[in-house]
Amino acid sequence: MTKKLYVFHLDETLIRTDCSVEWNQFLVEKGVVNDPNYLEEDRRLMAEYAAGNQNLDEYLTFALSPLVSMPTTDVSALVDECITTRIIPTVYPEAKALIDKLSEENTQMVIISASVSFLVEAIAEKLGLKNALGVDLEILNGCYTPKVRGVASYKEGKVARLKQWMESESIAVDEIHFYTDSINDLASCLYADHVYLVNPCAKLREFARNTDWTILPWGNA
C-alpha cells in the first residue's frame, strides 16, 4: 500500500481568509492595538506577501509589536477567542470533508504555514489535526518576540522545515500531496509528488499551466 503524507498550507487554502489578517483585526477590535494606521500597514505588508515579496522579519516586527509585553498565557486566551469566532467559521467545507476522510483512513497530515506557530497550532487543534508547523518565535521574559527560532516556514524554508519534521518524527512516505493557493509555496509545490491548488493566485495559476497540478475551486470561487 502506498504510504501518503498530506501537507496543507493554511491561509486561503483550508480557510477562506488569512489567519494573520483576522488576528490583527481582532487585536484592534479588542483594544489591544490603538495605532490608527495599524490595519493600513497590515494591508500593505500582506499585499507584499501576496505578490511574493514580503520581508518576513519586517512583517514580524510589525505584527508582534502589540504583544511584546503581553504574557504568552494572555495571548493564548485571545487566540482561542479569535479562532473560535473569526477563523473556524471560514473553513472550506471541502477542506473539512477531506480532513475527515483522511482521518478515517489514518492518513498522515500536517499543516505548514508562514503564519506564527501560536496561531497555526491552535487552528490545527480546532480542525482535529495534531501536526502543525508555523513560524516559531523566541520567548523572552514570558513574552513573544519578533525573532524567529530556527528555520522560518516561509518559501524555501517550508521545505526545510517539512524535511526536519519528517526526520524528527521518523516519517517515511512514498508520496507527498501538497495543497496551497500561494506563489510563496512554489518550492513546496516543486518538492511534492502531487500538487493541488486551491483558488490559486494569478502567479501560481500561470506557473501551473505547464504542469499536471490540479486546480480546486473550493467554495465555488
LOSE-613052 format. One line per 2 residues: number of its first residue (from 0); their letters; for each residue x, z negated, y of C-alpha. Coordinates in pm, 1 decimal. Each point is the difference from the previous one (the first is absolute). Example, Ala and Ser with C-alpha at 12.3 -4.5 7.8 and 13.67 -1.06 7.14 Angstrom:
! residues 2
0) AS) 1230.0,-780.0,-450.0  137.0,66.0,344.0
//
This chain:
! residues 221
0) MT) 0.0,0.0,0.0  126.4,91.2,346.1
2) KK) 83.5,-308.7,203.8  -114.0,44.7,359.8
4) LY) 57.3,-182.3,327.7  -241.5,53.2,287.6
6) VF) 153.8,-56.6,342.6  -225.9,-22.2,303.2
8) HL) 74.7,24.8,368.5  -249.7,-226.1,175.7
10) DE) -104.8,104.9,348.5  -232.6,301.6,22.6
12) TL) 43.5,36.6,-376.9  -172.2,-288.5,-176.0
14) IR) -170.5,-102.1,323.1  -141.8,224.1,271.2
16) TD) 190.5,-182.1,273.2  345.1,-137.5,75.6
18) CS) 30.5,-369.1,-78.2  265.1,-55.3,269.1
20) VE) -224.9,151.2,266.8  -293.0,-211.1,-118.2
22) WN) 219.1,-309.7,-0.6  122.2,56.2,355.3
24) QF) -355.0,59.8,124.7  -106.6,-317.1,-181.5
26) LV) 274.5,-202.4,172.9  -125.8,120.0,337.4
28) EK) -360.2,-87.2,-86.5  103.6,-349.0,-117.1
30) GV) 187.7,-62.2,324.5  338.1,-23.6,-170.5
32) VN) 114.7,291.1,218.7  -70.0,-2.1,373.5
34) DP) 210.5,296.9,108.5  -246.0,257.5,144.4
36) NY) 237.1,282.0,-98.3  48.9,-112.5,-360.2
38) LE) -245.4,237.8,-166.3  112.6,292.6,213.3
40) ED) 357.6,-57.6,-115.3  -123.2,-32.8,-358.0
42) RR) -168.1,340.6,26.9  321.1,154.1,136.1
44) LM) 212.1,-138.3,-281.2  -251.5,96.6,-267.6
46) AE) -12.4,354.4,137.7  374.9,12.5,-56.5
48) YA) -56.0,-119.8,-356.8  -261.3,268.8,-61.9
50) AG) 246.2,261.4,121.2  269.3,-137.2,-230.1
52) NQ) 216.6,-122.0,286.8  -59.6,-374.2,23.3
54) NL) 295.9,-234.9,47.6  -89.9,-283.7,-235.3
56) DE) 215.3,-261.6,174.5  -166.4,79.9,332.6
58) YL) -344.4,-24.9,-156.6  70.1,-331.6,-173.2
60) TF) 141.9,-154.7,316.5  -322.9,95.3,175.5
62) AL) -243.0,-92.3,-277.1  157.6,-335.1,-87.1
64) SP) 33.8,-119.1,358.9  -333.3,-190.7,-6.3
66) LV) 96.8,-181.8,-321.7  357.9,-115.5,55.4
68) SM) -108.0,-356.5,79.5  -298.7,-15.1,-238.4
70) PT) 54.3,-173.6,-336.8  -35.5,233.0,-296.3
72) TD) -283.4,-217.7,-133.5  -202.2,67.1,316.1
74) VS) 77.3,370.5,-28.4  -126.4,-0.8,-358.8
76) AL) -334.2,-147.2,106.5  -43.4,271.9,262.2
78) VD) 105.4,268.6,-248.8  -266.6,-108.7,-246.6
80) EC) -271.9,16.7,265.4  118.9,338.1,125.3
82) IT) 16.9,154.8,-345.2  -337.1,-134.2,-105.8
84) TR) -184.4,112.2,311.4  185.3,314.4,111.4
86) II) 196.2,155.6,-283.9  -169.7,-47.1,-337.2
88) PT) -320.7,164.7,131.3  207.6,316.8,60.7
90) VY) 119.1,44.8,-358.9  -80.2,350.3,-120.7
92) PE) -259.6,-10.6,-282.2  214.8,253.6,-184.8
94) AK) 298.3,-233.7,27.9  -194.4,-294.6,-135.4
96) AL) -131.8,207.9,-289.9  351.2,119.6,-86.3
98) ID) 147.4,-350.6,15.9  -280.0,-133.6,-219.5
100) KL) 54.5,280.5,-253.6  375.0,-50.4,-13.7
102) SE) -46.8,-376.2,-31.3  -228.4,50.3,-300.6
104) EN) 265.3,225.9,-155.1  273.9,-259.5,70.8
106) TQ) 194.2,259.4,198.0  278.5,-137.2,219.4
108) MV) -69.4,27.2,375.4  182.1,-93.6,319.0
110) II) -71.4,33.6,371.2  301.5,83.0,214.5
112) SA) -41.9,11.5,375.5  194.3,6.7,324.5
114) SV) -231.1,-271.1,133.1  128.5,-358.0,-8.9
116) SF) -15.3,-182.9,-331.1  -229.0,-278.6,115.2
118) LV) -272.0,259.3,58.4  73.0,225.2,-297.9
120) EA) 16.6,-279.4,-256.6  -320.1,-161.8,123.7
122) IA) -188.6,330.4,-9.6  129.7,77.5,-348.8
124) EK) -123.8,-337.5,-121.3  -347.9,73.4,137.6
126) LG) 7.9,333.6,-183.0  93.6,-169.2,-326.1
128) LK) 355.0,135.8,-7.7  281.5,-239.0,-82.1
130) NA) 284.1,228.8,106.5  58.1,77.7,366.8
132) LG) 304.3,85.4,208.7  9.2,-1.7,378.9
134) VD) 262.1,-49.3,267.9  143.5,-346.2,-66.6
136) LE) 80.8,-205.6,308.3  248.3,-277.8,46.1
138) IL) -147.5,-342.1,77.5  158.9,-236.0,251.1
140) NG) -120.2,-358.0,55.4  -318.4,72.6,-195.1
142) CY) -90.3,307.6,206.7  26.4,372.9,-62.6
144) TP) 267.3,193.0,185.4  18.1,377.3,66.2
146) KV) 317.7,22.6,-212.1  -39.2,187.5,-328.6
148) RG) 113.3,-175.4,-316.6  159.7,244.9,-240.0
150) VA) -99.6,367.7,-6.4  -301.9,97.6,208.7
152) SY) -268.7,181.6,-201.7  -10.4,284.6,251.9
154) KE) 76.9,367.4,-59.4  295.8,27.7,-242.7
156) GK) 1.7,-379.0,-21.6  -323.6,14.4,-197.2
158) VA) 175.2,177.1,-284.6  283.0,-253.7,9.1
160) RL) -242.2,-292.8,-2.9  -201.8,154.0,-283.5
162) KQ) 313.6,45.7,-208.4  110.0,-357.7,74.2
164) WM) -341.0,-134.4,-98.7  -15.4,200.1,-323.0
166) ES) 346.7,-121.3,-95.2  -74.6,-363.3,86.0
168) ES) -322.8,10.7,-203.4  160.9,196.8,-286.0
170) IA) -260.3,274.3,40.9  69.6,328.3,-177.2
172) VD) -254.2,280.4,30.1  -31.5,366.3,-93.1
174) EI) -199.7,103.1,305.5  -35.2,-120.3,357.7
176) HF) -326.1,89.9,174.5  17.9,-39.3,377.6
178) YT) -285.0,-5.7,254.2  47.1,33.5,376.5
180) DS) -122.3,163.9,318.7  318.0,-16.5,207.7
182) IN) 296.5,226.4,71.1  205.7,-320.5,13.4
184) DL) -35.8,-12.0,-379.5  152.6,339.6,-67.3
186) AS) 297.4,-154.8,-181.3  -236.7,-190.4,-229.5
188) CL) -200.3,316.1,-63.9  313.8,185.2,-103.7
190) YA) 103.6,-289.2,-224.0  -332.5,-27.3,-183.8
192) DH) -108.3,209.1,-297.4  -357.0,44.7,120.5
194) VY) -111.9,-12.6,364.2  -348.0,-48.0,144.6
196) LV) -57.4,43.5,372.8  -295.7,-192.9,138.4
198) NP) -123.4,179.9,312.2  362.8,86.0,82.0
200) CA) 135.6,31.8,351.5  63.1,352.9,125.3
202) KL) 375.8,-8.2,-64.3  -39.6,-120.2,-358.4
204) RE) -282.7,244.5,-69.4  219.5,285.5,122.7
206) FA) 290.5,-109.1,-219.6  -232.9,-27.1,-300.1
208) RN) -93.5,369.2,23.2  308.7,83.2,-205.3
210) TD) -57.4,-270.0,-261.8  -243.2,-82.9,-277.4
212) WT) -102.0,-326.1,166.7  -366.8,-94.0,-13.7
214) IL) -193.3,-47.8,324.8  -278.5,-258.2,-15.9
216) PW) -272.4,-0.3,271.7  -91.0,-363.5,-49.9
218) GN) -283.1,-130.3,211.0  -126.7,357.6,44.2
220) A) 259.6,56.7,270.0
//
